[in-house]
Amino acid sequence: MSLSSIKPLRGEVTVPGDKSISHRAVMFGALSKGKTRITGFLKGADCLSTISCFRQMGIDIEDTGSEILLQGRGLHGLKAPSDLLYTGNSGTTTRLLSGILAGQSFESRISGDASICKRPMGRVIDPLTQMGASIESEGGNGCTPLHITPSALKGITYNSPVASAQVKSAILLAGLYAEGSTTVIEPALSRDHTERMLRSLGATVKSEGNSATLIPENELNAVDFEVPGDISSATYFIAAALLVPGSEVLIRNVGINPTRAGILEVAEKMGGNIEYLNRRGGEGEPVADLLVRSSLLKGTTVEGDLIPTLIDELPMIAVMAAMAEGTTVVKDAAELKVKESDRIMTVTENLKKMGADITPTENGYIINGTGSLTGAALDSYLDHRIAMSFTVASLVAEGETTIKNKECVDISYPGFYGDLESLMR
C-alpha cells in the first residue's frame, strides 16, 4: 500500500465494536441458558474464529447482518468437537477458550496459526494446572497445540506475574467449573470486561483493588449485549486527528472503560485536545463520543499501572511521540514482545526507517521527538496494530510510504482504510 501526506481530516466516524467484548459476548452467551442477542459485534477475523469454535461445540449462532443471535446451552451444554478447535490469529480466543475447555467433560485440542503457535500459553497452562486441569502443550514448549482432557477443578488464589485480562479471564472462566471460589490477584488491574459481563449474567464476581474473586453458580442467565466501539480501533483516528494540522474528527460510540482507556489519559498528558460528548453507560460499559482536534504534542512518560490499560495502543503512542516535542519514555511494557509481533522490535525498525530517534529497551523504548518523519518502505510484520499505526504515521511523513501486507488489519478492523479515506474528502 502506498501512502503520502494529506490535507486535514474532517468529519465523523463510527469504529467497529470492541474486539475484547465481542469475543466474550459469544463465549458467555454460549455458556448461558437462553437466547443472546449481540449488537455491534466486530466481524473481524479474530472474533469470527471464536464463533467458529463455538459452532464446532454445538452452539447455534446466526448472523442476521445487523446482529448476532446465539442460543446458549448452559455451563454444561457444550458438545465435544469432532476436530481441532482452530483459533486463527486470536490470542483471546485461544487463552479464554482454554479456561472453558479445562472444565468440560470431553477431550479437546486447540491451536491457531503460525503466530499463535509461537505465543506463550504457559501463562494460562500453569494456573489452570494448579486448579487441577489436565492441559498439555503438545510440543512441550508452552505453546499451542494444546491437548485438554477432563478433570475435576478446584478454586485457587492465583498471584499473576503479569497484568493480563486474557490470563485473568481464563482462570475465572475455569472457576465457573471449580469447587470453591477462585481469586486472581494482578500486579496492576487489567481490563475488567469479564467481571462486568459475568455479573450481568448473574454470576457472583467481587472486585477489590487488583483482585477479582468468582464464586461459581449453577447456571448463567442469558442477556443481550450491546458492544460499544473499540477504543483500540478509535486510537488511530484519535492520533490522526491530533497529528494532522487543521483536523477535527468526531468519533462516535467509543467505549471508555477506565481499564481500557489509558490512550485518552496519555493523549491528554501530551497536550491533546479531546472533548467528551454524550457520556452514557451506567453500571455497564461506559461510552462517549470523542471530538478530537489537532494539537501540538509534547513528550511524556508511560509506565506502571497505566501500561495494561493501553498495551495495544503503544505502537500508535510511539508514532505520536516521534512527532511530539521532547522525550517520551515507555517502560514496564515487556508484554509488547509477545503480541502478534515483537512490538518493541517492529515499532523500532519502522520508526528508524522513517528517520525517528528511537532507542529500544528491555521493556519499552525511548523516543526523542523530532516533529518530522520521512516516507519509507515499511513492513506490517502481519501485525494489524503495526499496519494501522504506520498508516497514520504516513499521513504526517514527508514523501511516500509503502506498507507490506496491509491486509492484516482485517484481524480487528476490516473497514479501516475506507473509514480513514472518508475523512480525507
C-alpha positions as CSV (number, residue, x, y, z in Angstrom):
1,M,0.0,0.0,0.0
2,S,1.3,3.4,-1.0
3,L,0.5,6.4,1.2
4,S,1.6,10.1,1.5
5,S,0.7,13.2,3.5
6,I,-2.8,14.6,3.1
7,K,-4.9,17.6,3.9
8,P,-6.7,17.9,7.3
9,L,-9.0,15.2,8.4
10,R,-12.6,16.3,8.8
11,G,-15.9,14.6,9.6
12,E,-17.1,11.8,11.8
13,V,-16.5,8.0,12.1
14,T,-18.0,5.1,14.0
15,V,-15.5,2.5,14.7
16,P,-16.3,-1.2,14.8
17,G,-17.4,-3.0,18.0
18,D,-14.9,-3.7,20.8
19,K,-12.9,-6.8,20.0
20,S,-12.5,-7.9,23.6
21,I,-16.2,-7.6,24.4
22,S,-17.3,-9.2,21.1
23,H,-15.2,-12.3,21.9
24,R,-16.7,-12.5,25.4
25,A,-20.2,-11.9,24.3
26,V,-20.1,-15.1,22.2
27,M,-18.4,-17.1,24.9
28,F,-20.7,-16.0,27.7
29,G,-23.8,-16.3,25.6
30,A,-22.8,-19.9,24.7
31,L,-22.4,-20.8,28.4
32,S,-25.7,-19.1,29.4
33,K,-29.3,-20.5,29.4
34,G,-31.4,-18.9,26.8
35,K,-31.0,-16.7,23.7
36,T,-28.4,-13.9,23.5
37,R,-28.7,-11.0,21.0
38,I,-25.4,-9.2,20.3
39,T,-25.5,-5.8,18.5
40,G,-22.3,-4.0,17.4
41,F,-20.4,-7.3,17.1
42,L,-17.0,-7.0,15.5
43,K,-16.8,-9.2,12.4
44,G,-13.1,-9.2,12.2
45,A,-11.1,-12.4,11.7
46,D,-10.3,-12.9,15.4
47,C,-13.9,-12.7,16.6
48,L,-15.1,-14.9,13.7
49,S,-12.6,-17.5,15.0
50,T,-14.4,-17.5,18.3
51,I,-17.8,-18.0,16.6
52,S,-16.3,-20.9,14.5
53,C,-15.0,-22.7,17.6
54,F,-18.3,-22.5,19.5
55,R,-20.2,-23.7,16.4
56,Q,-18.0,-26.7,16.5
57,M,-19.1,-27.3,20.0
58,G,-22.8,-27.3,19.1
59,I,-23.8,-23.7,19.6
60,D,-26.4,-22.3,17.2
61,I,-25.1,-18.9,16.1
62,E,-26.9,-16.8,13.4
63,D,-25.5,-13.7,11.8
64,T,-28.5,-11.6,10.6
65,G,-26.3,-8.9,9.2
66,S,-27.2,-6.4,11.9
67,E,-26.8,-8.6,14.9
68,I,-25.6,-12.0,16.1
69,L,-28.2,-14.3,17.6
70,L,-27.0,-17.1,19.8
71,Q,-28.8,-20.0,21.5
72,G,-26.9,-20.8,24.8
73,R,-26.7,-24.3,26.1
74,G,-25.7,-23.5,29.7
75,L,-22.5,-24.2,31.5
76,H,-22.6,-27.9,30.8
77,G,-24.2,-27.9,27.4
78,L,-21.2,-27.7,25.1
79,K,-20.6,-30.8,22.9
80,A,-17.2,-32.4,22.1
81,P,-15.8,-31.0,18.9
82,S,-15.1,-33.6,16.2
83,D,-11.8,-31.9,15.2
84,L,-9.2,-29.5,16.3
85,L,-10.5,-26.1,17.5
86,Y,-8.7,-23.6,15.3
87,T,-8.4,-20.1,16.7
88,G,-6.6,-18.4,13.8
89,N,-4.6,-15.4,14.9
90,S,-6.6,-14.8,18.1
91,G,-4.8,-15.0,21.4
92,T,-8.0,-14.0,23.2
93,T,-9.9,-17.0,21.7
94,T,-7.0,-19.4,22.5
95,R,-6.4,-18.4,26.1
96,L,-10.0,-17.8,27.2
97,L,-11.3,-20.9,25.5
98,S,-8.6,-22.9,27.2
99,G,-10.1,-21.9,30.6
100,I,-13.6,-23.0,29.4
101,L,-12.3,-26.3,28.0
102,A,-10.5,-27.1,31.2
103,G,-13.8,-27.6,32.9
104,Q,-15.6,-29.7,30.2
105,S,-16.4,-33.4,30.4
106,F,-14.9,-34.0,26.9
107,E,-11.4,-34.1,25.4
108,S,-10.3,-31.3,23.1
109,R,-7.4,-29.9,21.1
110,I,-6.9,-26.2,20.4
111,S,-4.4,-24.4,18.2
112,G,-4.0,-21.4,15.9
113,D,-1.9,-20.0,13.0
114,A,1.9,-19.8,12.9
115,S,1.9,-16.7,15.1
116,I,-0.3,-18.2,17.8
117,C,1.9,-21.3,17.8
118,K,4.8,-19.0,19.0
119,R,2.9,-17.1,21.6
120,P,3.3,-18.1,25.3
121,M,0.5,-20.3,26.7
122,G,2.3,-21.3,29.8
123,R,0.8,-18.2,31.5
124,V,-2.6,-20.0,31.3
125,I,-1.3,-23.6,31.4
126,D,0.4,-23.0,34.8
127,P,-2.6,-21.6,36.8
128,L,-5.1,-23.9,35.1
129,T,-2.9,-26.9,36.1
130,Q,-2.9,-25.6,39.7
131,M,-6.7,-25.7,39.5
132,G,-6.4,-29.4,38.6
133,A,-6.8,-29.1,34.8
134,S,-5.2,-31.6,32.6
135,I,-3.7,-29.4,29.9
136,E,-0.6,-30.2,27.8
137,S,1.4,-28.3,25.3
138,E,1.8,-31.0,22.6
139,G,5.2,-29.6,21.5
140,G,6.4,-29.3,25.1
141,N,7.3,-25.7,24.5
142,G,4.5,-24.0,26.4
143,C,2.7,-23.1,23.1
144,T,-0.1,-24.5,21.1
145,P,-1.3,-27.0,20.1
146,L,-2.8,-27.7,23.5
147,H,-4.4,-31.0,24.5
148,I,-7.0,-30.8,27.2
149,T,-8.6,-33.8,28.9
150,P,-11.4,-33.9,31.5
151,S,-10.5,-33.4,35.2
152,A,-12.0,-32.0,38.4
153,L,-11.2,-28.4,39.1
154,K,-10.8,-26.7,42.4
155,G,-10.7,-22.9,43.1
156,I,-7.4,-21.3,43.9
157,T,-6.0,-17.9,44.7
158,Y,-3.5,-17.0,42.0
159,N,-1.0,-14.2,42.1
160,S,-0.5,-13.5,38.4
161,P,3.0,-12.4,37.5
162,V,1.6,-10.3,34.6
163,A,-1.4,-8.0,34.4
164,S,-3.3,-9.7,31.6
165,A,-7.0,-9.8,31.0
166,Q,-6.6,-12.9,29.0
167,V,-4.9,-14.8,31.8
168,K,-7.3,-13.4,34.4
169,S,-10.3,-14.3,32.2
170,A,-9.1,-17.9,31.5
171,I,-8.8,-18.5,35.2
172,L,-12.1,-17.0,36.1
173,L,-13.8,-19.0,33.3
174,A,-12.3,-22.2,34.6
175,G,-13.5,-21.1,38.0
176,L,-17.1,-21.4,36.8
177,Y,-16.5,-25.2,36.8
178,A,-14.4,-25.4,40.0
179,E,-15.2,-26.4,43.5
180,G,-14.9,-23.3,45.7
181,S,-14.1,-19.7,44.9
182,T,-11.4,-18.6,42.5
183,T,-9.3,-15.4,43.0
184,V,-6.9,-13.7,40.7
185,I,-4.6,-11.0,42.0
186,E,-2.7,-8.9,39.4
187,P,0.3,-6.6,39.8
188,A,-1.9,-4.0,38.1
189,L,-5.5,-4.0,37.2
190,S,-6.1,-5.3,33.6
191,R,-9.2,-4.7,31.6
192,D,-12.3,-5.8,33.5
193,H,-14.8,-6.7,30.8
194,T,-15.0,-10.3,32.0
195,E,-16.0,-9.3,35.5
196,R,-18.6,-6.8,34.3
197,M,-20.2,-9.2,31.8
198,L,-20.3,-12.2,34.1
199,R,-22.1,-10.0,36.7
200,S,-24.7,-9.1,34.1
201,L,-25.4,-12.9,33.7
202,G,-26.0,-13.4,37.4
203,A,-22.5,-14.6,38.4
204,T,-21.0,-13.6,41.7
205,V,-17.8,-11.7,41.0
206,K,-16.2,-9.5,43.6
207,S,-13.6,-6.9,42.6
208,E,-11.3,-5.2,45.1
209,G,-8.2,-3.3,44.1
210,N,-6.2,-5.5,41.7
211,S,-8.1,-8.7,42.6
212,A,-11.2,-10.4,41.3
213,T,-13.0,-13.3,43.0
214,L,-15.5,-15.6,41.4
215,I,-17.9,-17.8,43.4
216,P,-19.3,-20.4,41.0
217,E,-23.0,-20.6,40.2
218,N,-25.2,-23.5,38.9
219,E,-26.2,-21.5,35.8
220,L,-25.8,-18.2,34.0
221,N,-28.8,-16.5,32.5
222,A,-28.6,-15.0,29.0
223,V,-28.8,-11.3,28.5
224,D,-28.4,-9.1,25.4
225,F,-25.1,-7.4,24.8
226,E,-24.6,-4.1,23.1
227,V,-21.0,-3.9,22.1
228,P,-19.5,-0.3,22.2
229,G,-17.0,0.9,19.7
230,D,-13.5,-0.4,20.2
231,I,-11.2,2.2,21.8
232,S,-8.2,0.4,20.3
233,S,-9.7,1.0,16.8
234,A,-10.6,4.6,17.8
235,T,-7.0,5.2,18.8
236,Y,-5.8,5.5,15.1
237,F,-8.4,8.3,14.4
238,I,-7.6,10.0,17.7
239,A,-3.9,10.0,16.8
240,A,-4.5,11.1,13.2
241,A,-6.7,14.0,14.2
242,L,-4.2,15.1,16.8
243,L,-1.2,14.9,14.4
244,V,-2.5,16.2,11.1
245,P,-2.7,20.0,11.3
246,G,-6.2,21.5,11.0
247,S,-8.0,18.3,11.7
248,E,-11.3,17.9,13.6
249,V,-12.8,14.4,13.9
250,L,-15.8,13.2,15.8
251,I,-15.6,9.5,16.8
252,R,-18.9,8.2,17.9
253,N,-19.9,5.5,20.4
254,V,-16.5,4.7,21.8
255,G,-16.1,2.5,24.9
256,I,-14.2,4.4,27.6
257,N,-13.9,1.8,30.3
258,P,-11.2,3.1,32.6
259,T,-9.3,-0.2,32.5
260,R,-9.0,0.2,28.7
261,A,-8.9,4.0,28.2
262,G,-5.2,4.7,29.0
263,I,-4.7,6.1,25.5
264,L,-7.0,9.0,26.4
265,E,-5.0,9.8,29.5
266,V,-1.7,9.7,27.6
267,A,-3.1,11.8,24.7
268,E,-4.3,14.4,27.1
269,K,-1.0,14.4,29.1
270,M,0.8,15.0,25.7
271,G,-1.4,18.1,25.2
272,G,-4.1,16.5,23.0
273,N,-7.4,18.3,22.6
274,I,-10.1,15.7,23.3
275,E,-13.7,16.6,24.2
276,Y,-16.1,14.0,25.6
277,L,-19.7,14.3,24.4
278,N,-22.8,12.3,25.2
279,R,-21.4,10.2,28.0
280,R,-23.6,7.1,28.9
281,G,-23.4,3.5,30.0
282,G,-24.2,3.5,33.7
283,E,-23.0,0.3,35.5
284,G,-22.3,-1.5,32.3
285,E,-19.6,-0.4,29.8
286,P,-19.2,3.4,29.8
287,V,-19.4,5.0,26.4
288,A,-18.9,8.5,24.9
289,D,-18.5,10.4,21.6
290,L,-15.0,11.9,21.3
291,L,-14.3,15.2,19.5
292,V,-10.6,15.4,18.7
293,R,-8.8,18.4,17.3
294,S,-5.3,18.8,16.0
295,S,-2.8,19.7,18.7
296,L,0.9,20.3,19.3
297,L,2.0,17.3,21.4
298,K,4.8,17.1,24.0
299,G,6.7,14.1,25.3
300,T,5.6,12.2,28.4
301,T,6.4,9.0,30.4
302,V,4.2,6.0,30.1
303,E,4.7,3.4,32.8
304,G,3.4,1.3,35.7
305,D,-0.3,0.7,36.2
306,L,-1.1,2.7,33.1
307,I,0.5,0.0,30.8
308,P,-2.2,-2.6,31.0
309,T,-4.9,0.0,30.1
310,L,-3.2,0.8,26.7
311,I,-0.9,-2.1,25.8
312,D,-2.4,-2.4,22.3
313,E,-2.1,1.3,21.8
314,L,1.6,1.6,22.5
315,P,2.7,1.4,18.8
316,M,0.4,4.3,18.0
317,I,1.7,6.2,21.0
318,A,5.3,5.7,19.7
319,V,4.4,7.4,16.4
320,M,2.7,10.2,18.3
321,A,5.9,10.5,20.4
322,A,8.1,10.8,17.3
323,M,6.0,13.8,16.2
324,A,5.9,15.4,19.6
325,E,8.3,17.9,21.2
326,G,10.6,16.4,23.8
327,T,11.3,12.9,25.0
328,T,8.8,10.1,25.6
329,V,9.7,7.1,27.7
330,V,7.7,3.9,27.6
331,K,8.7,1.3,30.2
332,D,7.2,-1.7,32.1
333,A,5.9,-2.9,28.8
334,A,7.7,-6.2,28.2
335,E,4.3,-7.6,27.2
336,L,4.9,-5.9,23.9
337,K,7.3,-8.7,23.0
338,V,4.6,-11.4,22.9
339,K,1.9,-9.8,20.9
340,E,1.2,-10.6,17.2
341,S,4.8,-9.4,16.6
342,D,7.5,-8.3,19.0
343,R,6.2,-4.7,19.1
344,I,9.4,-3.3,20.6
345,M,11.3,-4.6,17.7
346,T,8.8,-3.8,14.9
347,V,8.0,-0.3,16.1
348,T,11.7,0.4,16.4
349,E,12.5,-0.9,13.0
350,N,9.7,1.0,11.2
351,L,10.3,4.3,13.1
352,K,14.0,4.2,12.4
353,K,13.3,3.7,8.7
354,M,11.2,6.9,8.9
355,G,14.0,8.8,10.5
356,A,12.8,8.8,14.1
357,D,15.2,9.0,17.1
358,I,14.1,5.8,19.0
359,T,16.1,3.5,21.3
360,P,14.6,0.2,22.3
361,T,14.9,-1.1,25.8
362,E,14.1,-4.4,27.5
363,N,10.6,-3.3,28.4
364,G,9.8,-0.4,26.1
365,Y,11.6,2.4,24.2
366,I,12.8,5.9,24.5
367,I,11.8,8.4,21.7
368,N,13.2,11.8,21.2
369,G,10.6,13.6,19.3
370,T,11.8,15.4,16.2
371,G,8.4,16.6,14.9
372,S,9.0,15.1,11.5
373,L,9.0,11.7,9.7
374,T,10.1,10.7,6.2
375,G,8.2,8.3,4.0
376,A,9.7,4.8,3.7
377,A,9.1,1.2,2.7
378,L,7.7,-0.4,5.9
379,D,6.6,-3.9,6.9
380,S,3.5,-4.6,8.9
381,Y,5.0,-7.9,10.1
382,L,1.5,-9.3,9.7
383,D,0.5,-7.3,12.8
384,H,-2.7,-5.3,12.5
385,R,-1.7,-2.8,15.2
386,I,1.6,-2.1,13.4
387,A,-0.1,-1.7,10.0
388,M,-2.6,0.8,11.3
389,S,-0.1,2.8,13.4
390,F,2.2,3.3,10.5
391,T,-0.7,4.2,8.2
392,V,-1.3,7.1,10.5
393,A,2.5,7.9,10.5
394,S,2.4,8.1,6.7
395,L,-0.2,10.9,6.9
396,V,2.4,13.2,8.5
397,A,5.5,11.9,6.8
398,E,7.3,13.8,4.0
399,G,7.1,11.7,0.8
400,E,5.6,8.4,0.1
401,T,5.2,5.4,2.4
402,T,4.5,1.8,1.5
403,I,3.3,-0.8,3.9
404,K,3.8,-4.5,3.2
405,N,0.9,-6.9,3.9
406,K,-1.6,-4.2,4.9
407,E,-4.5,-6.6,4.7
408,C,-3.7,-7.9,8.2
409,V,-5.9,-5.1,9.5
410,D,-8.8,-7.4,8.8
411,I,-8.0,-9.2,12.0
412,S,-9.6,-6.3,14.0
413,Y,-10.8,-3.6,11.6
414,P,-11.8,-4.8,8.1
415,G,-13.0,-1.3,7.1
416,F,-10.1,0.7,8.5
417,Y,-8.8,2.1,5.2
418,G,-12.2,3.0,3.9
419,D,-13.1,4.8,7.1
420,L,-9.8,6.7,7.0
421,E,-10.3,7.8,3.4
422,S,-13.8,9.1,4.3
423,L,-12.2,11.7,6.5
424,M,-9.9,12.9,3.7
425,R,-12.6,14.0,1.3
